[in-house]
């Protein structure tokens, strides 16, 4: 069964958002919450991974960056194929089923993660389980956005998705990331926190089966007979792969794919290497309780500083998400992508030239980076959710969009892990 919506008519939710006819208020609210919660899970895992390696697995601080990069690399190698598969398969069985499975895998992976006994086997397996879910939620975000948003408000709804993504990231850094500090035993605190976060993911995944259930399960009278026949024939997996790549012949879709590459690469820098930089800075400057860099101890200050700096990035992204959404509806969308890219480049160049992640100027740098990151996310999303993309191929295009984002993560994680250990030593 295809998760298709009526394409000809829209209705306005709260006199603000133009939604496709078959989309209910419950569908839309559930989707918006899902977009924020998926990012929350991702930011939480990425931001706490260094602490799991250092405190649970006793990894020397000099190797944390490289191991973190390798774990993320393995994660994304799996995601590279799965995002495409999930997107194409959702054209056949429905977005809600894939979304629900995604959150289920995320929850299982998170609950198991801090119980790994080594980073060569256990942690890789648990990260792979998480990666299956992350790939599904990533692909479904784009596909459901294309299903739900009316064309005239596509930028605005993309901005709302970006806004909720920022809320999810803020919740991760200001709530979940600080939970381990509430426990006397840091290892036990990490395990309990991961259990809480994983349970939330599983419960929400179950809710998604109902919350994203289509209003109409079969044909819509607004479609012509030929269109109905095409909708009933979801593409095969192989044809879906080819369709997603062929869509890049449209220059705007290609630019959207490139934006995904940049946006996901940005996310890795902020969620993995920025907290690692703070953690390593505190350890190497003896700002924690121990002077032995290879002794994993509880370093509350590193937790707090990492959450504050990451929070500034996400707050800046949160505030500017609606702005970029409106800009996308008012101006030529590729120009908005260009502007966002320039802002992001300026922020990361400034961060590269900085030497102290605890310096007050880092908050200004974080603001610029956050603005650029969100601009690229929102503007690229609006390019690949056009009404010109056939309903039965939206999953394929969303899979391709996430596929290019995964390539960005692969490069940022592996190359970034290597450069992190070299440049911060």
C-alpha positions as CSV (number, residue, x, y, z in Angstrom):
1,X,0.0,0.0,0.0
2,X,1.4,3.4,-1.0
3,X,1.4,6.2,1.5
4,X,0.0,8.7,-1.0
5,X,-2.0,11.9,-0.4
6,X,-4.3,13.9,-2.6
7,X,-2.1,16.2,-4.6
8,X,-4.6,18.6,-6.0
9,X,-6.1,20.2,-2.9
10,X,-4.7,21.4,0.3
11,X,-6.1,22.7,3.6
12,X,-4.6,25.1,6.1
13,X,-3.7,24.0,9.6
14,X,-4.1,26.8,12.1
15,X,-4.4,29.2,9.1
16,X,-0.6,28.8,8.8
17,X,0.5,25.6,7.1
18,X,-0.8,24.3,3.8
19,X,-1.1,20.5,4.0
20,X,-2.2,17.9,1.5
21,X,-5.9,17.0,1.7
22,X,-5.4,13.5,3.2
23,X,-3.1,14.7,6.0
24,X,-4.8,15.0,9.4
25,X,-3.8,17.2,12.3
26,X,-2.6,14.1,14.2
27,X,-0.5,13.0,11.3
28,X,1.2,16.4,11.1
29,X,1.9,16.9,14.8
30,X,3.2,13.3,15.1
31,X,5.6,13.9,12.2
32,X,6.9,17.2,13.6
33,X,7.5,15.5,17.0
34,X,9.2,12.6,15.2
35,X,11.6,15.0,13.3
36,X,12.7,16.5,16.6
37,X,13.0,13.3,18.6
38,X,15.1,11.6,15.9
39,X,17.6,14.4,16.0
40,X,17.5,14.3,19.8
41,X,18.6,10.6,19.8
42,X,21.3,11.3,17.3
43,X,22.7,14.3,19.2
44,X,22.6,12.4,22.5
45,X,24.6,9.4,21.2
46,X,27.1,11.5,19.3
47,X,27.7,13.9,22.3
48,X,28.1,11.1,24.9
49,X,30.1,8.6,22.8
50,X,33.4,10.1,24.0
51,X,32.3,9.5,27.6
52,X,31.3,5.9,26.9
53,X,34.7,5.3,25.4
54,X,36.6,7.1,28.1
55,X,34.7,6.1,31.2
56,X,33.1,2.7,30.4
57,X,35.7,1.2,28.1
58,X,38.9,2.9,29.5
59,X,40.0,4.2,26.0
60,X,43.1,6.5,26.3
61,X,42.2,10.1,25.6
62,X,44.7,10.2,22.7
63,X,42.7,7.5,20.8
64,X,39.2,8.7,21.5
65,X,38.9,10.9,18.4
66,X,40.0,8.1,16.0
67,X,37.8,5.5,17.5
68,X,34.8,7.8,17.5
69,X,35.5,8.5,13.9
70,X,35.8,4.8,13.1
71,X,32.5,3.9,14.9
72,X,30.7,6.6,13.0
73,X,32.3,5.5,9.8
74,X,31.0,1.9,10.3
75,X,27.6,3.3,11.3
76,X,27.4,5.3,8.1
77,X,28.7,2.6,5.8
78,X,25.6,0.6,6.9
79,X,23.4,3.6,6.6
80,X,24.7,4.3,3.1
81,X,22.8,1.4,1.7
82,X,20.0,1.3,4.2
83,X,18.7,4.9,3.8
84,X,18.1,4.2,0.1
85,X,16.4,0.8,1.0
86,X,14.2,2.3,3.7
87,X,13.1,5.1,1.4
88,X,12.2,2.8,-1.5
89,X,10.6,0.2,0.7
90,X,8.4,2.9,2.3
91,X,6.8,3.4,-1.1
92,X,5.6,-0.2,-0.8
93,X,4.5,-0.7,2.8
94,X,4.0,2.8,4.2
95,X,6.0,5.5,5.9
96,X,4.5,4.9,9.4
97,X,5.8,1.3,9.4
98,X,9.3,2.2,8.4
99,X,9.4,5.2,10.8
100,X,8.2,3.0,13.7
101,X,10.8,0.3,13.0
102,X,13.5,3.0,12.8
103,X,12.7,4.3,16.3
104,X,12.6,0.7,17.6
105,X,16.1,-0.1,16.3
106,X,17.4,3.2,17.7
107,X,16.0,2.3,21.2
108,X,17.4,-1.2,21.2
109,X,20.8,0.1,20.1
110,X,20.9,2.9,22.7
111,X,19.9,0.6,25.6
112,X,22.7,-1.8,24.8
113,X,25.4,0.7,23.9
114,X,26.9,1.5,27.4
115,X,26.9,-2.2,28.3
116,X,29.5,-3.0,25.6
117,X,32.6,-4.8,27.0
118,X,34.9,-3.7,24.2
119,X,34.9,-1.3,21.2
120,X,36.0,-3.9,18.6
121,X,33.0,-6.2,18.7
122,X,30.2,-5.2,21.1
123,X,30.2,-1.5,20.5
124,X,30.2,-2.1,16.7
125,X,27.2,-4.5,16.9
126,X,25.2,-2.1,19.1
127,X,26.1,0.8,16.9
128,X,25.0,-1.1,13.8
129,X,21.6,-1.8,15.4
130,X,21.3,1.9,16.1
131,X,22.4,2.7,12.5
132,X,19.5,0.7,11.0
133,X,17.1,2.9,12.9
134,X,18.8,6.1,12.2
135,X,18.8,5.4,8.5
136,X,15.1,4.7,8.6
137,X,14.2,7.9,10.4
138,X,16.5,10.0,8.2
139,X,14.9,8.7,5.0
140,X,11.3,9.0,6.3
141,X,11.8,12.6,7.4
142,X,12.2,13.8,3.8
143,X,9.6,11.4,2.4
144,X,6.9,12.4,4.8
145,X,7.7,16.1,4.4
146,X,7.1,15.6,0.7
147,X,3.8,13.8,1.3
148,X,2.5,16.4,3.7
149,X,3.6,19.8,2.7
150,X,1.6,22.0,0.2
151,X,4.0,23.4,-2.4
152,X,3.5,27.1,-1.5
153,X,4.4,26.4,2.2
154,X,7.1,23.9,1.6
155,X,9.8,26.2,2.8
156,X,7.8,27.2,5.9
157,X,7.1,23.6,6.9
158,X,10.8,22.7,6.2
159,X,11.6,25.6,8.6
160,X,9.3,24.1,11.2
161,X,11.0,20.7,10.8
162,X,14.3,22.5,11.3
163,X,12.9,24.3,14.3
164,X,11.8,21.0,15.9
165,X,15.1,19.5,15.1
166,X,16.7,22.3,17.0
167,X,14.4,21.7,19.9
168,X,15.3,18.0,19.9
169,X,19.0,18.8,19.8
170,X,18.6,21.3,22.7
171,X,16.7,18.7,24.7
172,X,19.5,16.3,24.2
173,X,22.3,18.6,25.3
174,X,20.4,20.4,28.2
175,X,18.5,17.4,29.6
176,X,19.7,14.0,28.4
177,X,23.4,15.0,28.3
178,X,23.3,16.3,31.9
179,X,21.5,13.3,33.4
180,X,24.7,11.2,34.0
181,X,26.0,14.0,36.3
182,X,23.1,13.4,38.6
183,X,24.5,10.0,39.7
184,X,27.4,9.4,42.0
185,X,28.8,6.6,39.8
186,X,29.4,8.0,36.3
187,X,29.3,4.6,34.6
188,X,26.0,3.7,36.2
189,X,24.8,7.2,35.4
190,X,25.6,6.7,31.7
191,X,23.9,3.3,31.6
192,X,20.7,4.5,33.3
193,X,20.6,7.6,31.0
194,X,21.0,5.5,27.9
195,X,18.2,3.2,29.1
196,X,15.9,6.1,29.6
197,X,16.6,7.6,26.2
198,X,16.3,4.2,24.5
199,X,13.0,3.4,26.2
200,X,11.6,6.8,25.0
201,X,12.6,5.9,21.4
202,X,10.9,2.5,21.5
203,X,7.6,3.8,23.0
204,X,7.4,6.6,20.5
205,X,8.0,4.1,17.7
206,X,5.0,2.1,18.8
207,X,2.9,5.3,18.9
208,X,4.0,6.2,15.3
209,X,2.2,3.2,13.9
210,X,-1.0,5.0,14.8
211,X,0.0,8.6,14.7
212,X,1.2,8.5,11.0
213,X,-1.5,6.2,9.8
214,X,-2.8,7.5,6.5
215,X,-6.3,9.0,6.5
216,X,-7.3,7.2,3.2
217,X,-5.7,3.9,2.4
218,X,-6.5,3.6,-1.3
219,X,-7.2,5.8,-4.2
220,X,-8.0,9.5,-4.2
221,X,-10.6,10.9,-6.7
222,X,-8.4,13.8,-7.5
223,X,-6.1,11.5,-9.6
224,X,-6.5,10.7,-13.2
225,X,-6.8,7.0,-14.2
226,X,-3.3,6.8,-15.5
227,X,-2.0,8.4,-12.3
228,X,-3.9,5.8,-10.2
229,X,-2.3,3.0,-12.2
230,X,1.2,4.5,-11.6
231,X,0.5,4.9,-7.9
232,X,-0.5,1.3,-7.5
233,X,2.8,0.2,-9.0
234,X,5.4,1.0,-6.5
235,X,8.9,0.7,-8.0
236,X,11.0,-2.3,-7.5
237,X,14.0,-1.9,-5.2
238,X,16.4,-1.7,-8.1
239,X,14.3,0.7,-10.1
240,X,13.9,2.8,-7.0
241,X,17.6,3.2,-6.6
242,X,17.9,4.3,-10.3
243,X,15.0,6.7,-10.0
244,X,16.5,8.5,-7.0
245,X,19.8,9.0,-8.9
246,X,18.0,10.0,-12.1
247,X,16.1,12.7,-10.2
248,X,19.5,14.5,-9.9
249,X,19.1,15.5,-13.6
250,X,17.0,18.3,-12.2
251,X,19.5,20.9,-11.1
252,X,17.5,21.8,-8.0
253,X,17.3,18.2,-6.8
254,X,21.0,17.9,-7.4
255,X,21.6,21.0,-5.4
256,X,19.4,19.5,-2.6
257,X,21.6,16.4,-2.6
258,X,24.7,18.5,-2.3
259,X,23.1,20.4,0.5
260,X,22.4,17.1,2.3
261,X,26.1,16.2,1.9
262,X,27.1,19.5,3.6
263,X,24.4,19.5,6.2
264,X,25.1,16.0,7.5
265,X,28.8,16.6,7.5
266,X,28.3,19.7,9.6
267,X,26.2,17.8,12.1
268,X,29.1,15.3,12.8
269,X,31.5,18.2,13.6
270,X,29.1,19.7,16.1
271,X,27.8,16.6,17.7
272,X,30.9,14.5,17.9
273,X,34.1,16.5,17.6
274,X,33.1,19.6,19.4
275,X,32.2,17.7,22.7
276,X,35.4,15.6,22.2
277,X,37.4,18.8,21.8
278,X,36.0,20.1,25.1
279,X,36.6,16.7,26.8
280,X,40.1,16.4,25.6
281,X,40.9,20.1,26.4
282,X,39.8,19.5,30.0
283,X,41.8,16.3,30.4
284,X,45.0,17.7,28.8
285,X,44.9,20.9,30.8
286,X,44.3,18.9,34.1
287,X,40.9,20.6,34.7
288,X,39.4,17.3,35.8
289,X,40.0,15.5,39.1
290,X,43.0,13.4,37.9
291,X,46.3,14.3,36.4
292,X,46.6,10.9,34.7
293,X,45.1,11.2,31.2
294,X,44.5,7.5,30.9
295,X,42.4,7.2,34.1
296,X,38.7,7.6,33.2
297,X,37.2,9.7,36.0
298,X,34.0,11.7,36.3
299,X,34.6,15.1,34.8
300,X,31.4,17.1,35.4
301,X,32.9,20.3,34.1
302,X,33.6,18.8,30.7
303,X,30.0,17.5,30.5
304,X,28.6,21.0,31.4
305,X,30.9,23.0,29.1
306,X,30.2,20.6,26.1
307,X,26.5,20.9,26.7
308,X,26.6,24.7,26.9
309,X,28.6,25.2,23.7
310,X,26.6,22.6,21.8
311,X,23.5,24.2,23.2
312,X,24.5,27.6,21.8
313,X,24.9,26.0,18.4
314,X,21.5,24.4,18.5
315,X,19.8,27.5,19.9
316,X,21.1,29.6,17.0
317,X,19.9,26.9,14.6
318,X,16.5,26.8,16.4
319,X,15.9,30.5,16.3
320,X,16.9,30.9,12.6
321,X,15.0,27.8,11.2
322,X,11.7,29.6,10.6
323,X,13.6,32.5,9.0
324,X,15.3,30.2,6.5
325,X,11.9,28.5,5.8
326,X,10.3,31.8,5.0
327,X,13.2,32.9,2.9
328,X,12.8,29.7,0.9
329,X,9.2,30.5,0.1
330,X,9.9,34.1,-0.7
331,X,13.2,33.9,-2.7
332,X,14.8,31.7,-5.3
333,X,15.7,28.6,-3.2
334,X,19.1,27.9,-4.6
335,X,20.2,31.4,-3.6
336,X,19.2,30.6,0.0
337,X,21.4,27.5,-0.2
338,X,24.3,29.6,-1.4
339,X,23.9,32.1,1.4
340,X,23.7,29.3,4.0
341,X,26.8,27.7,2.7
342,X,28.8,30.9,2.9
343,X,27.6,31.5,6.5
344,X,28.6,27.9,7.5
345,X,32.0,28.2,5.8
346,X,32.7,31.4,7.7
347,X,31.7,29.8,11.0
348,X,33.9,26.7,10.6
349,X,36.9,28.7,9.4
350,X,36.6,30.8,12.6
351,X,36.3,27.6,14.7
352,X,39.4,26.2,13.0
353,X,41.4,29.3,13.9
354,X,40.3,29.0,17.6
355,X,42.5,27.3,20.1
356,X,40.4,27.3,23.3
357,X,36.9,25.8,23.3
358,X,36.2,27.3,26.7
359,X,36.9,30.9,25.5
360,X,33.9,33.3,25.6
361,X,34.4,34.0,21.9
362,X,33.6,30.4,21.2
363,X,29.9,31.3,21.9
364,X,29.9,33.7,19.0
365,X,31.6,31.1,16.7
366,X,28.9,28.6,17.8
367,X,26.1,31.0,16.8
368,X,27.5,31.5,13.3
369,X,28.0,27.8,12.9
370,X,24.5,27.0,14.1
371,X,23.0,29.6,11.7
372,X,24.8,28.1,8.7
373,X,24.0,24.5,9.6
374,X,20.3,25.1,9.9
375,X,20.2,27.2,6.8
376,X,21.7,24.4,4.7
377,X,19.3,21.8,6.3
378,X,16.1,23.8,5.7
379,X,17.0,25.1,2.2
380,X,18.2,21.7,0.9
381,X,15.1,20.0,2.3
382,X,12.8,22.3,0.4
383,X,14.5,21.5,-2.9
384,X,13.9,17.8,-2.8
385,X,10.3,17.8,-1.6
386,X,8.8,19.4,-4.7
387,X,5.3,18.5,-6.0
388,X,7.1,17.8,-9.3
389,X,8.4,14.5,-7.8
390,X,5.8,11.7,-8.4
391,X,4.2,10.3,-5.2
392,X,5.4,6.8,-5.9
393,X,9.0,7.9,-6.2
394,X,9.2,10.2,-3.2
395,X,10.7,7.5,-1.0
396,X,13.4,6.9,-3.6
397,X,14.3,10.6,-3.8
398,X,14.3,10.9,0.0
399,X,16.5,7.8,0.2
400,X,18.9,9.4,-2.3
401,X,18.9,12.6,-0.4
402,X,19.8,10.8,2.8
403,X,22.3,8.7,0.8
404,X,24.3,11.8,-0.1
405,X,24.1,13.0,3.5
406,X,25.5,9.7,4.6
407,X,28.5,10.2,2.3
408,X,29.1,13.6,4.0
409,X,29.0,11.9,7.4
410,X,31.4,9.2,6.2
411,X,34.0,11.7,5.1
412,X,33.5,14.0,8.1
413,X,33.7,11.2,10.6
414,X,36.7,9.3,9.3
415,X,38.8,12.2,8.1
416,X,37.6,14.3,11.0
417,X,38.6,11.6,13.5
418,X,42.1,11.5,12.1
419,X,42.5,15.2,11.9
420,X,41.1,15.7,15.4
421,X,43.8,13.6,17.0
422,X,46.5,15.3,14.9
423,X,45.3,18.9,15.2
424,X,44.4,18.9,18.9
425,X,47.5,17.1,20.1
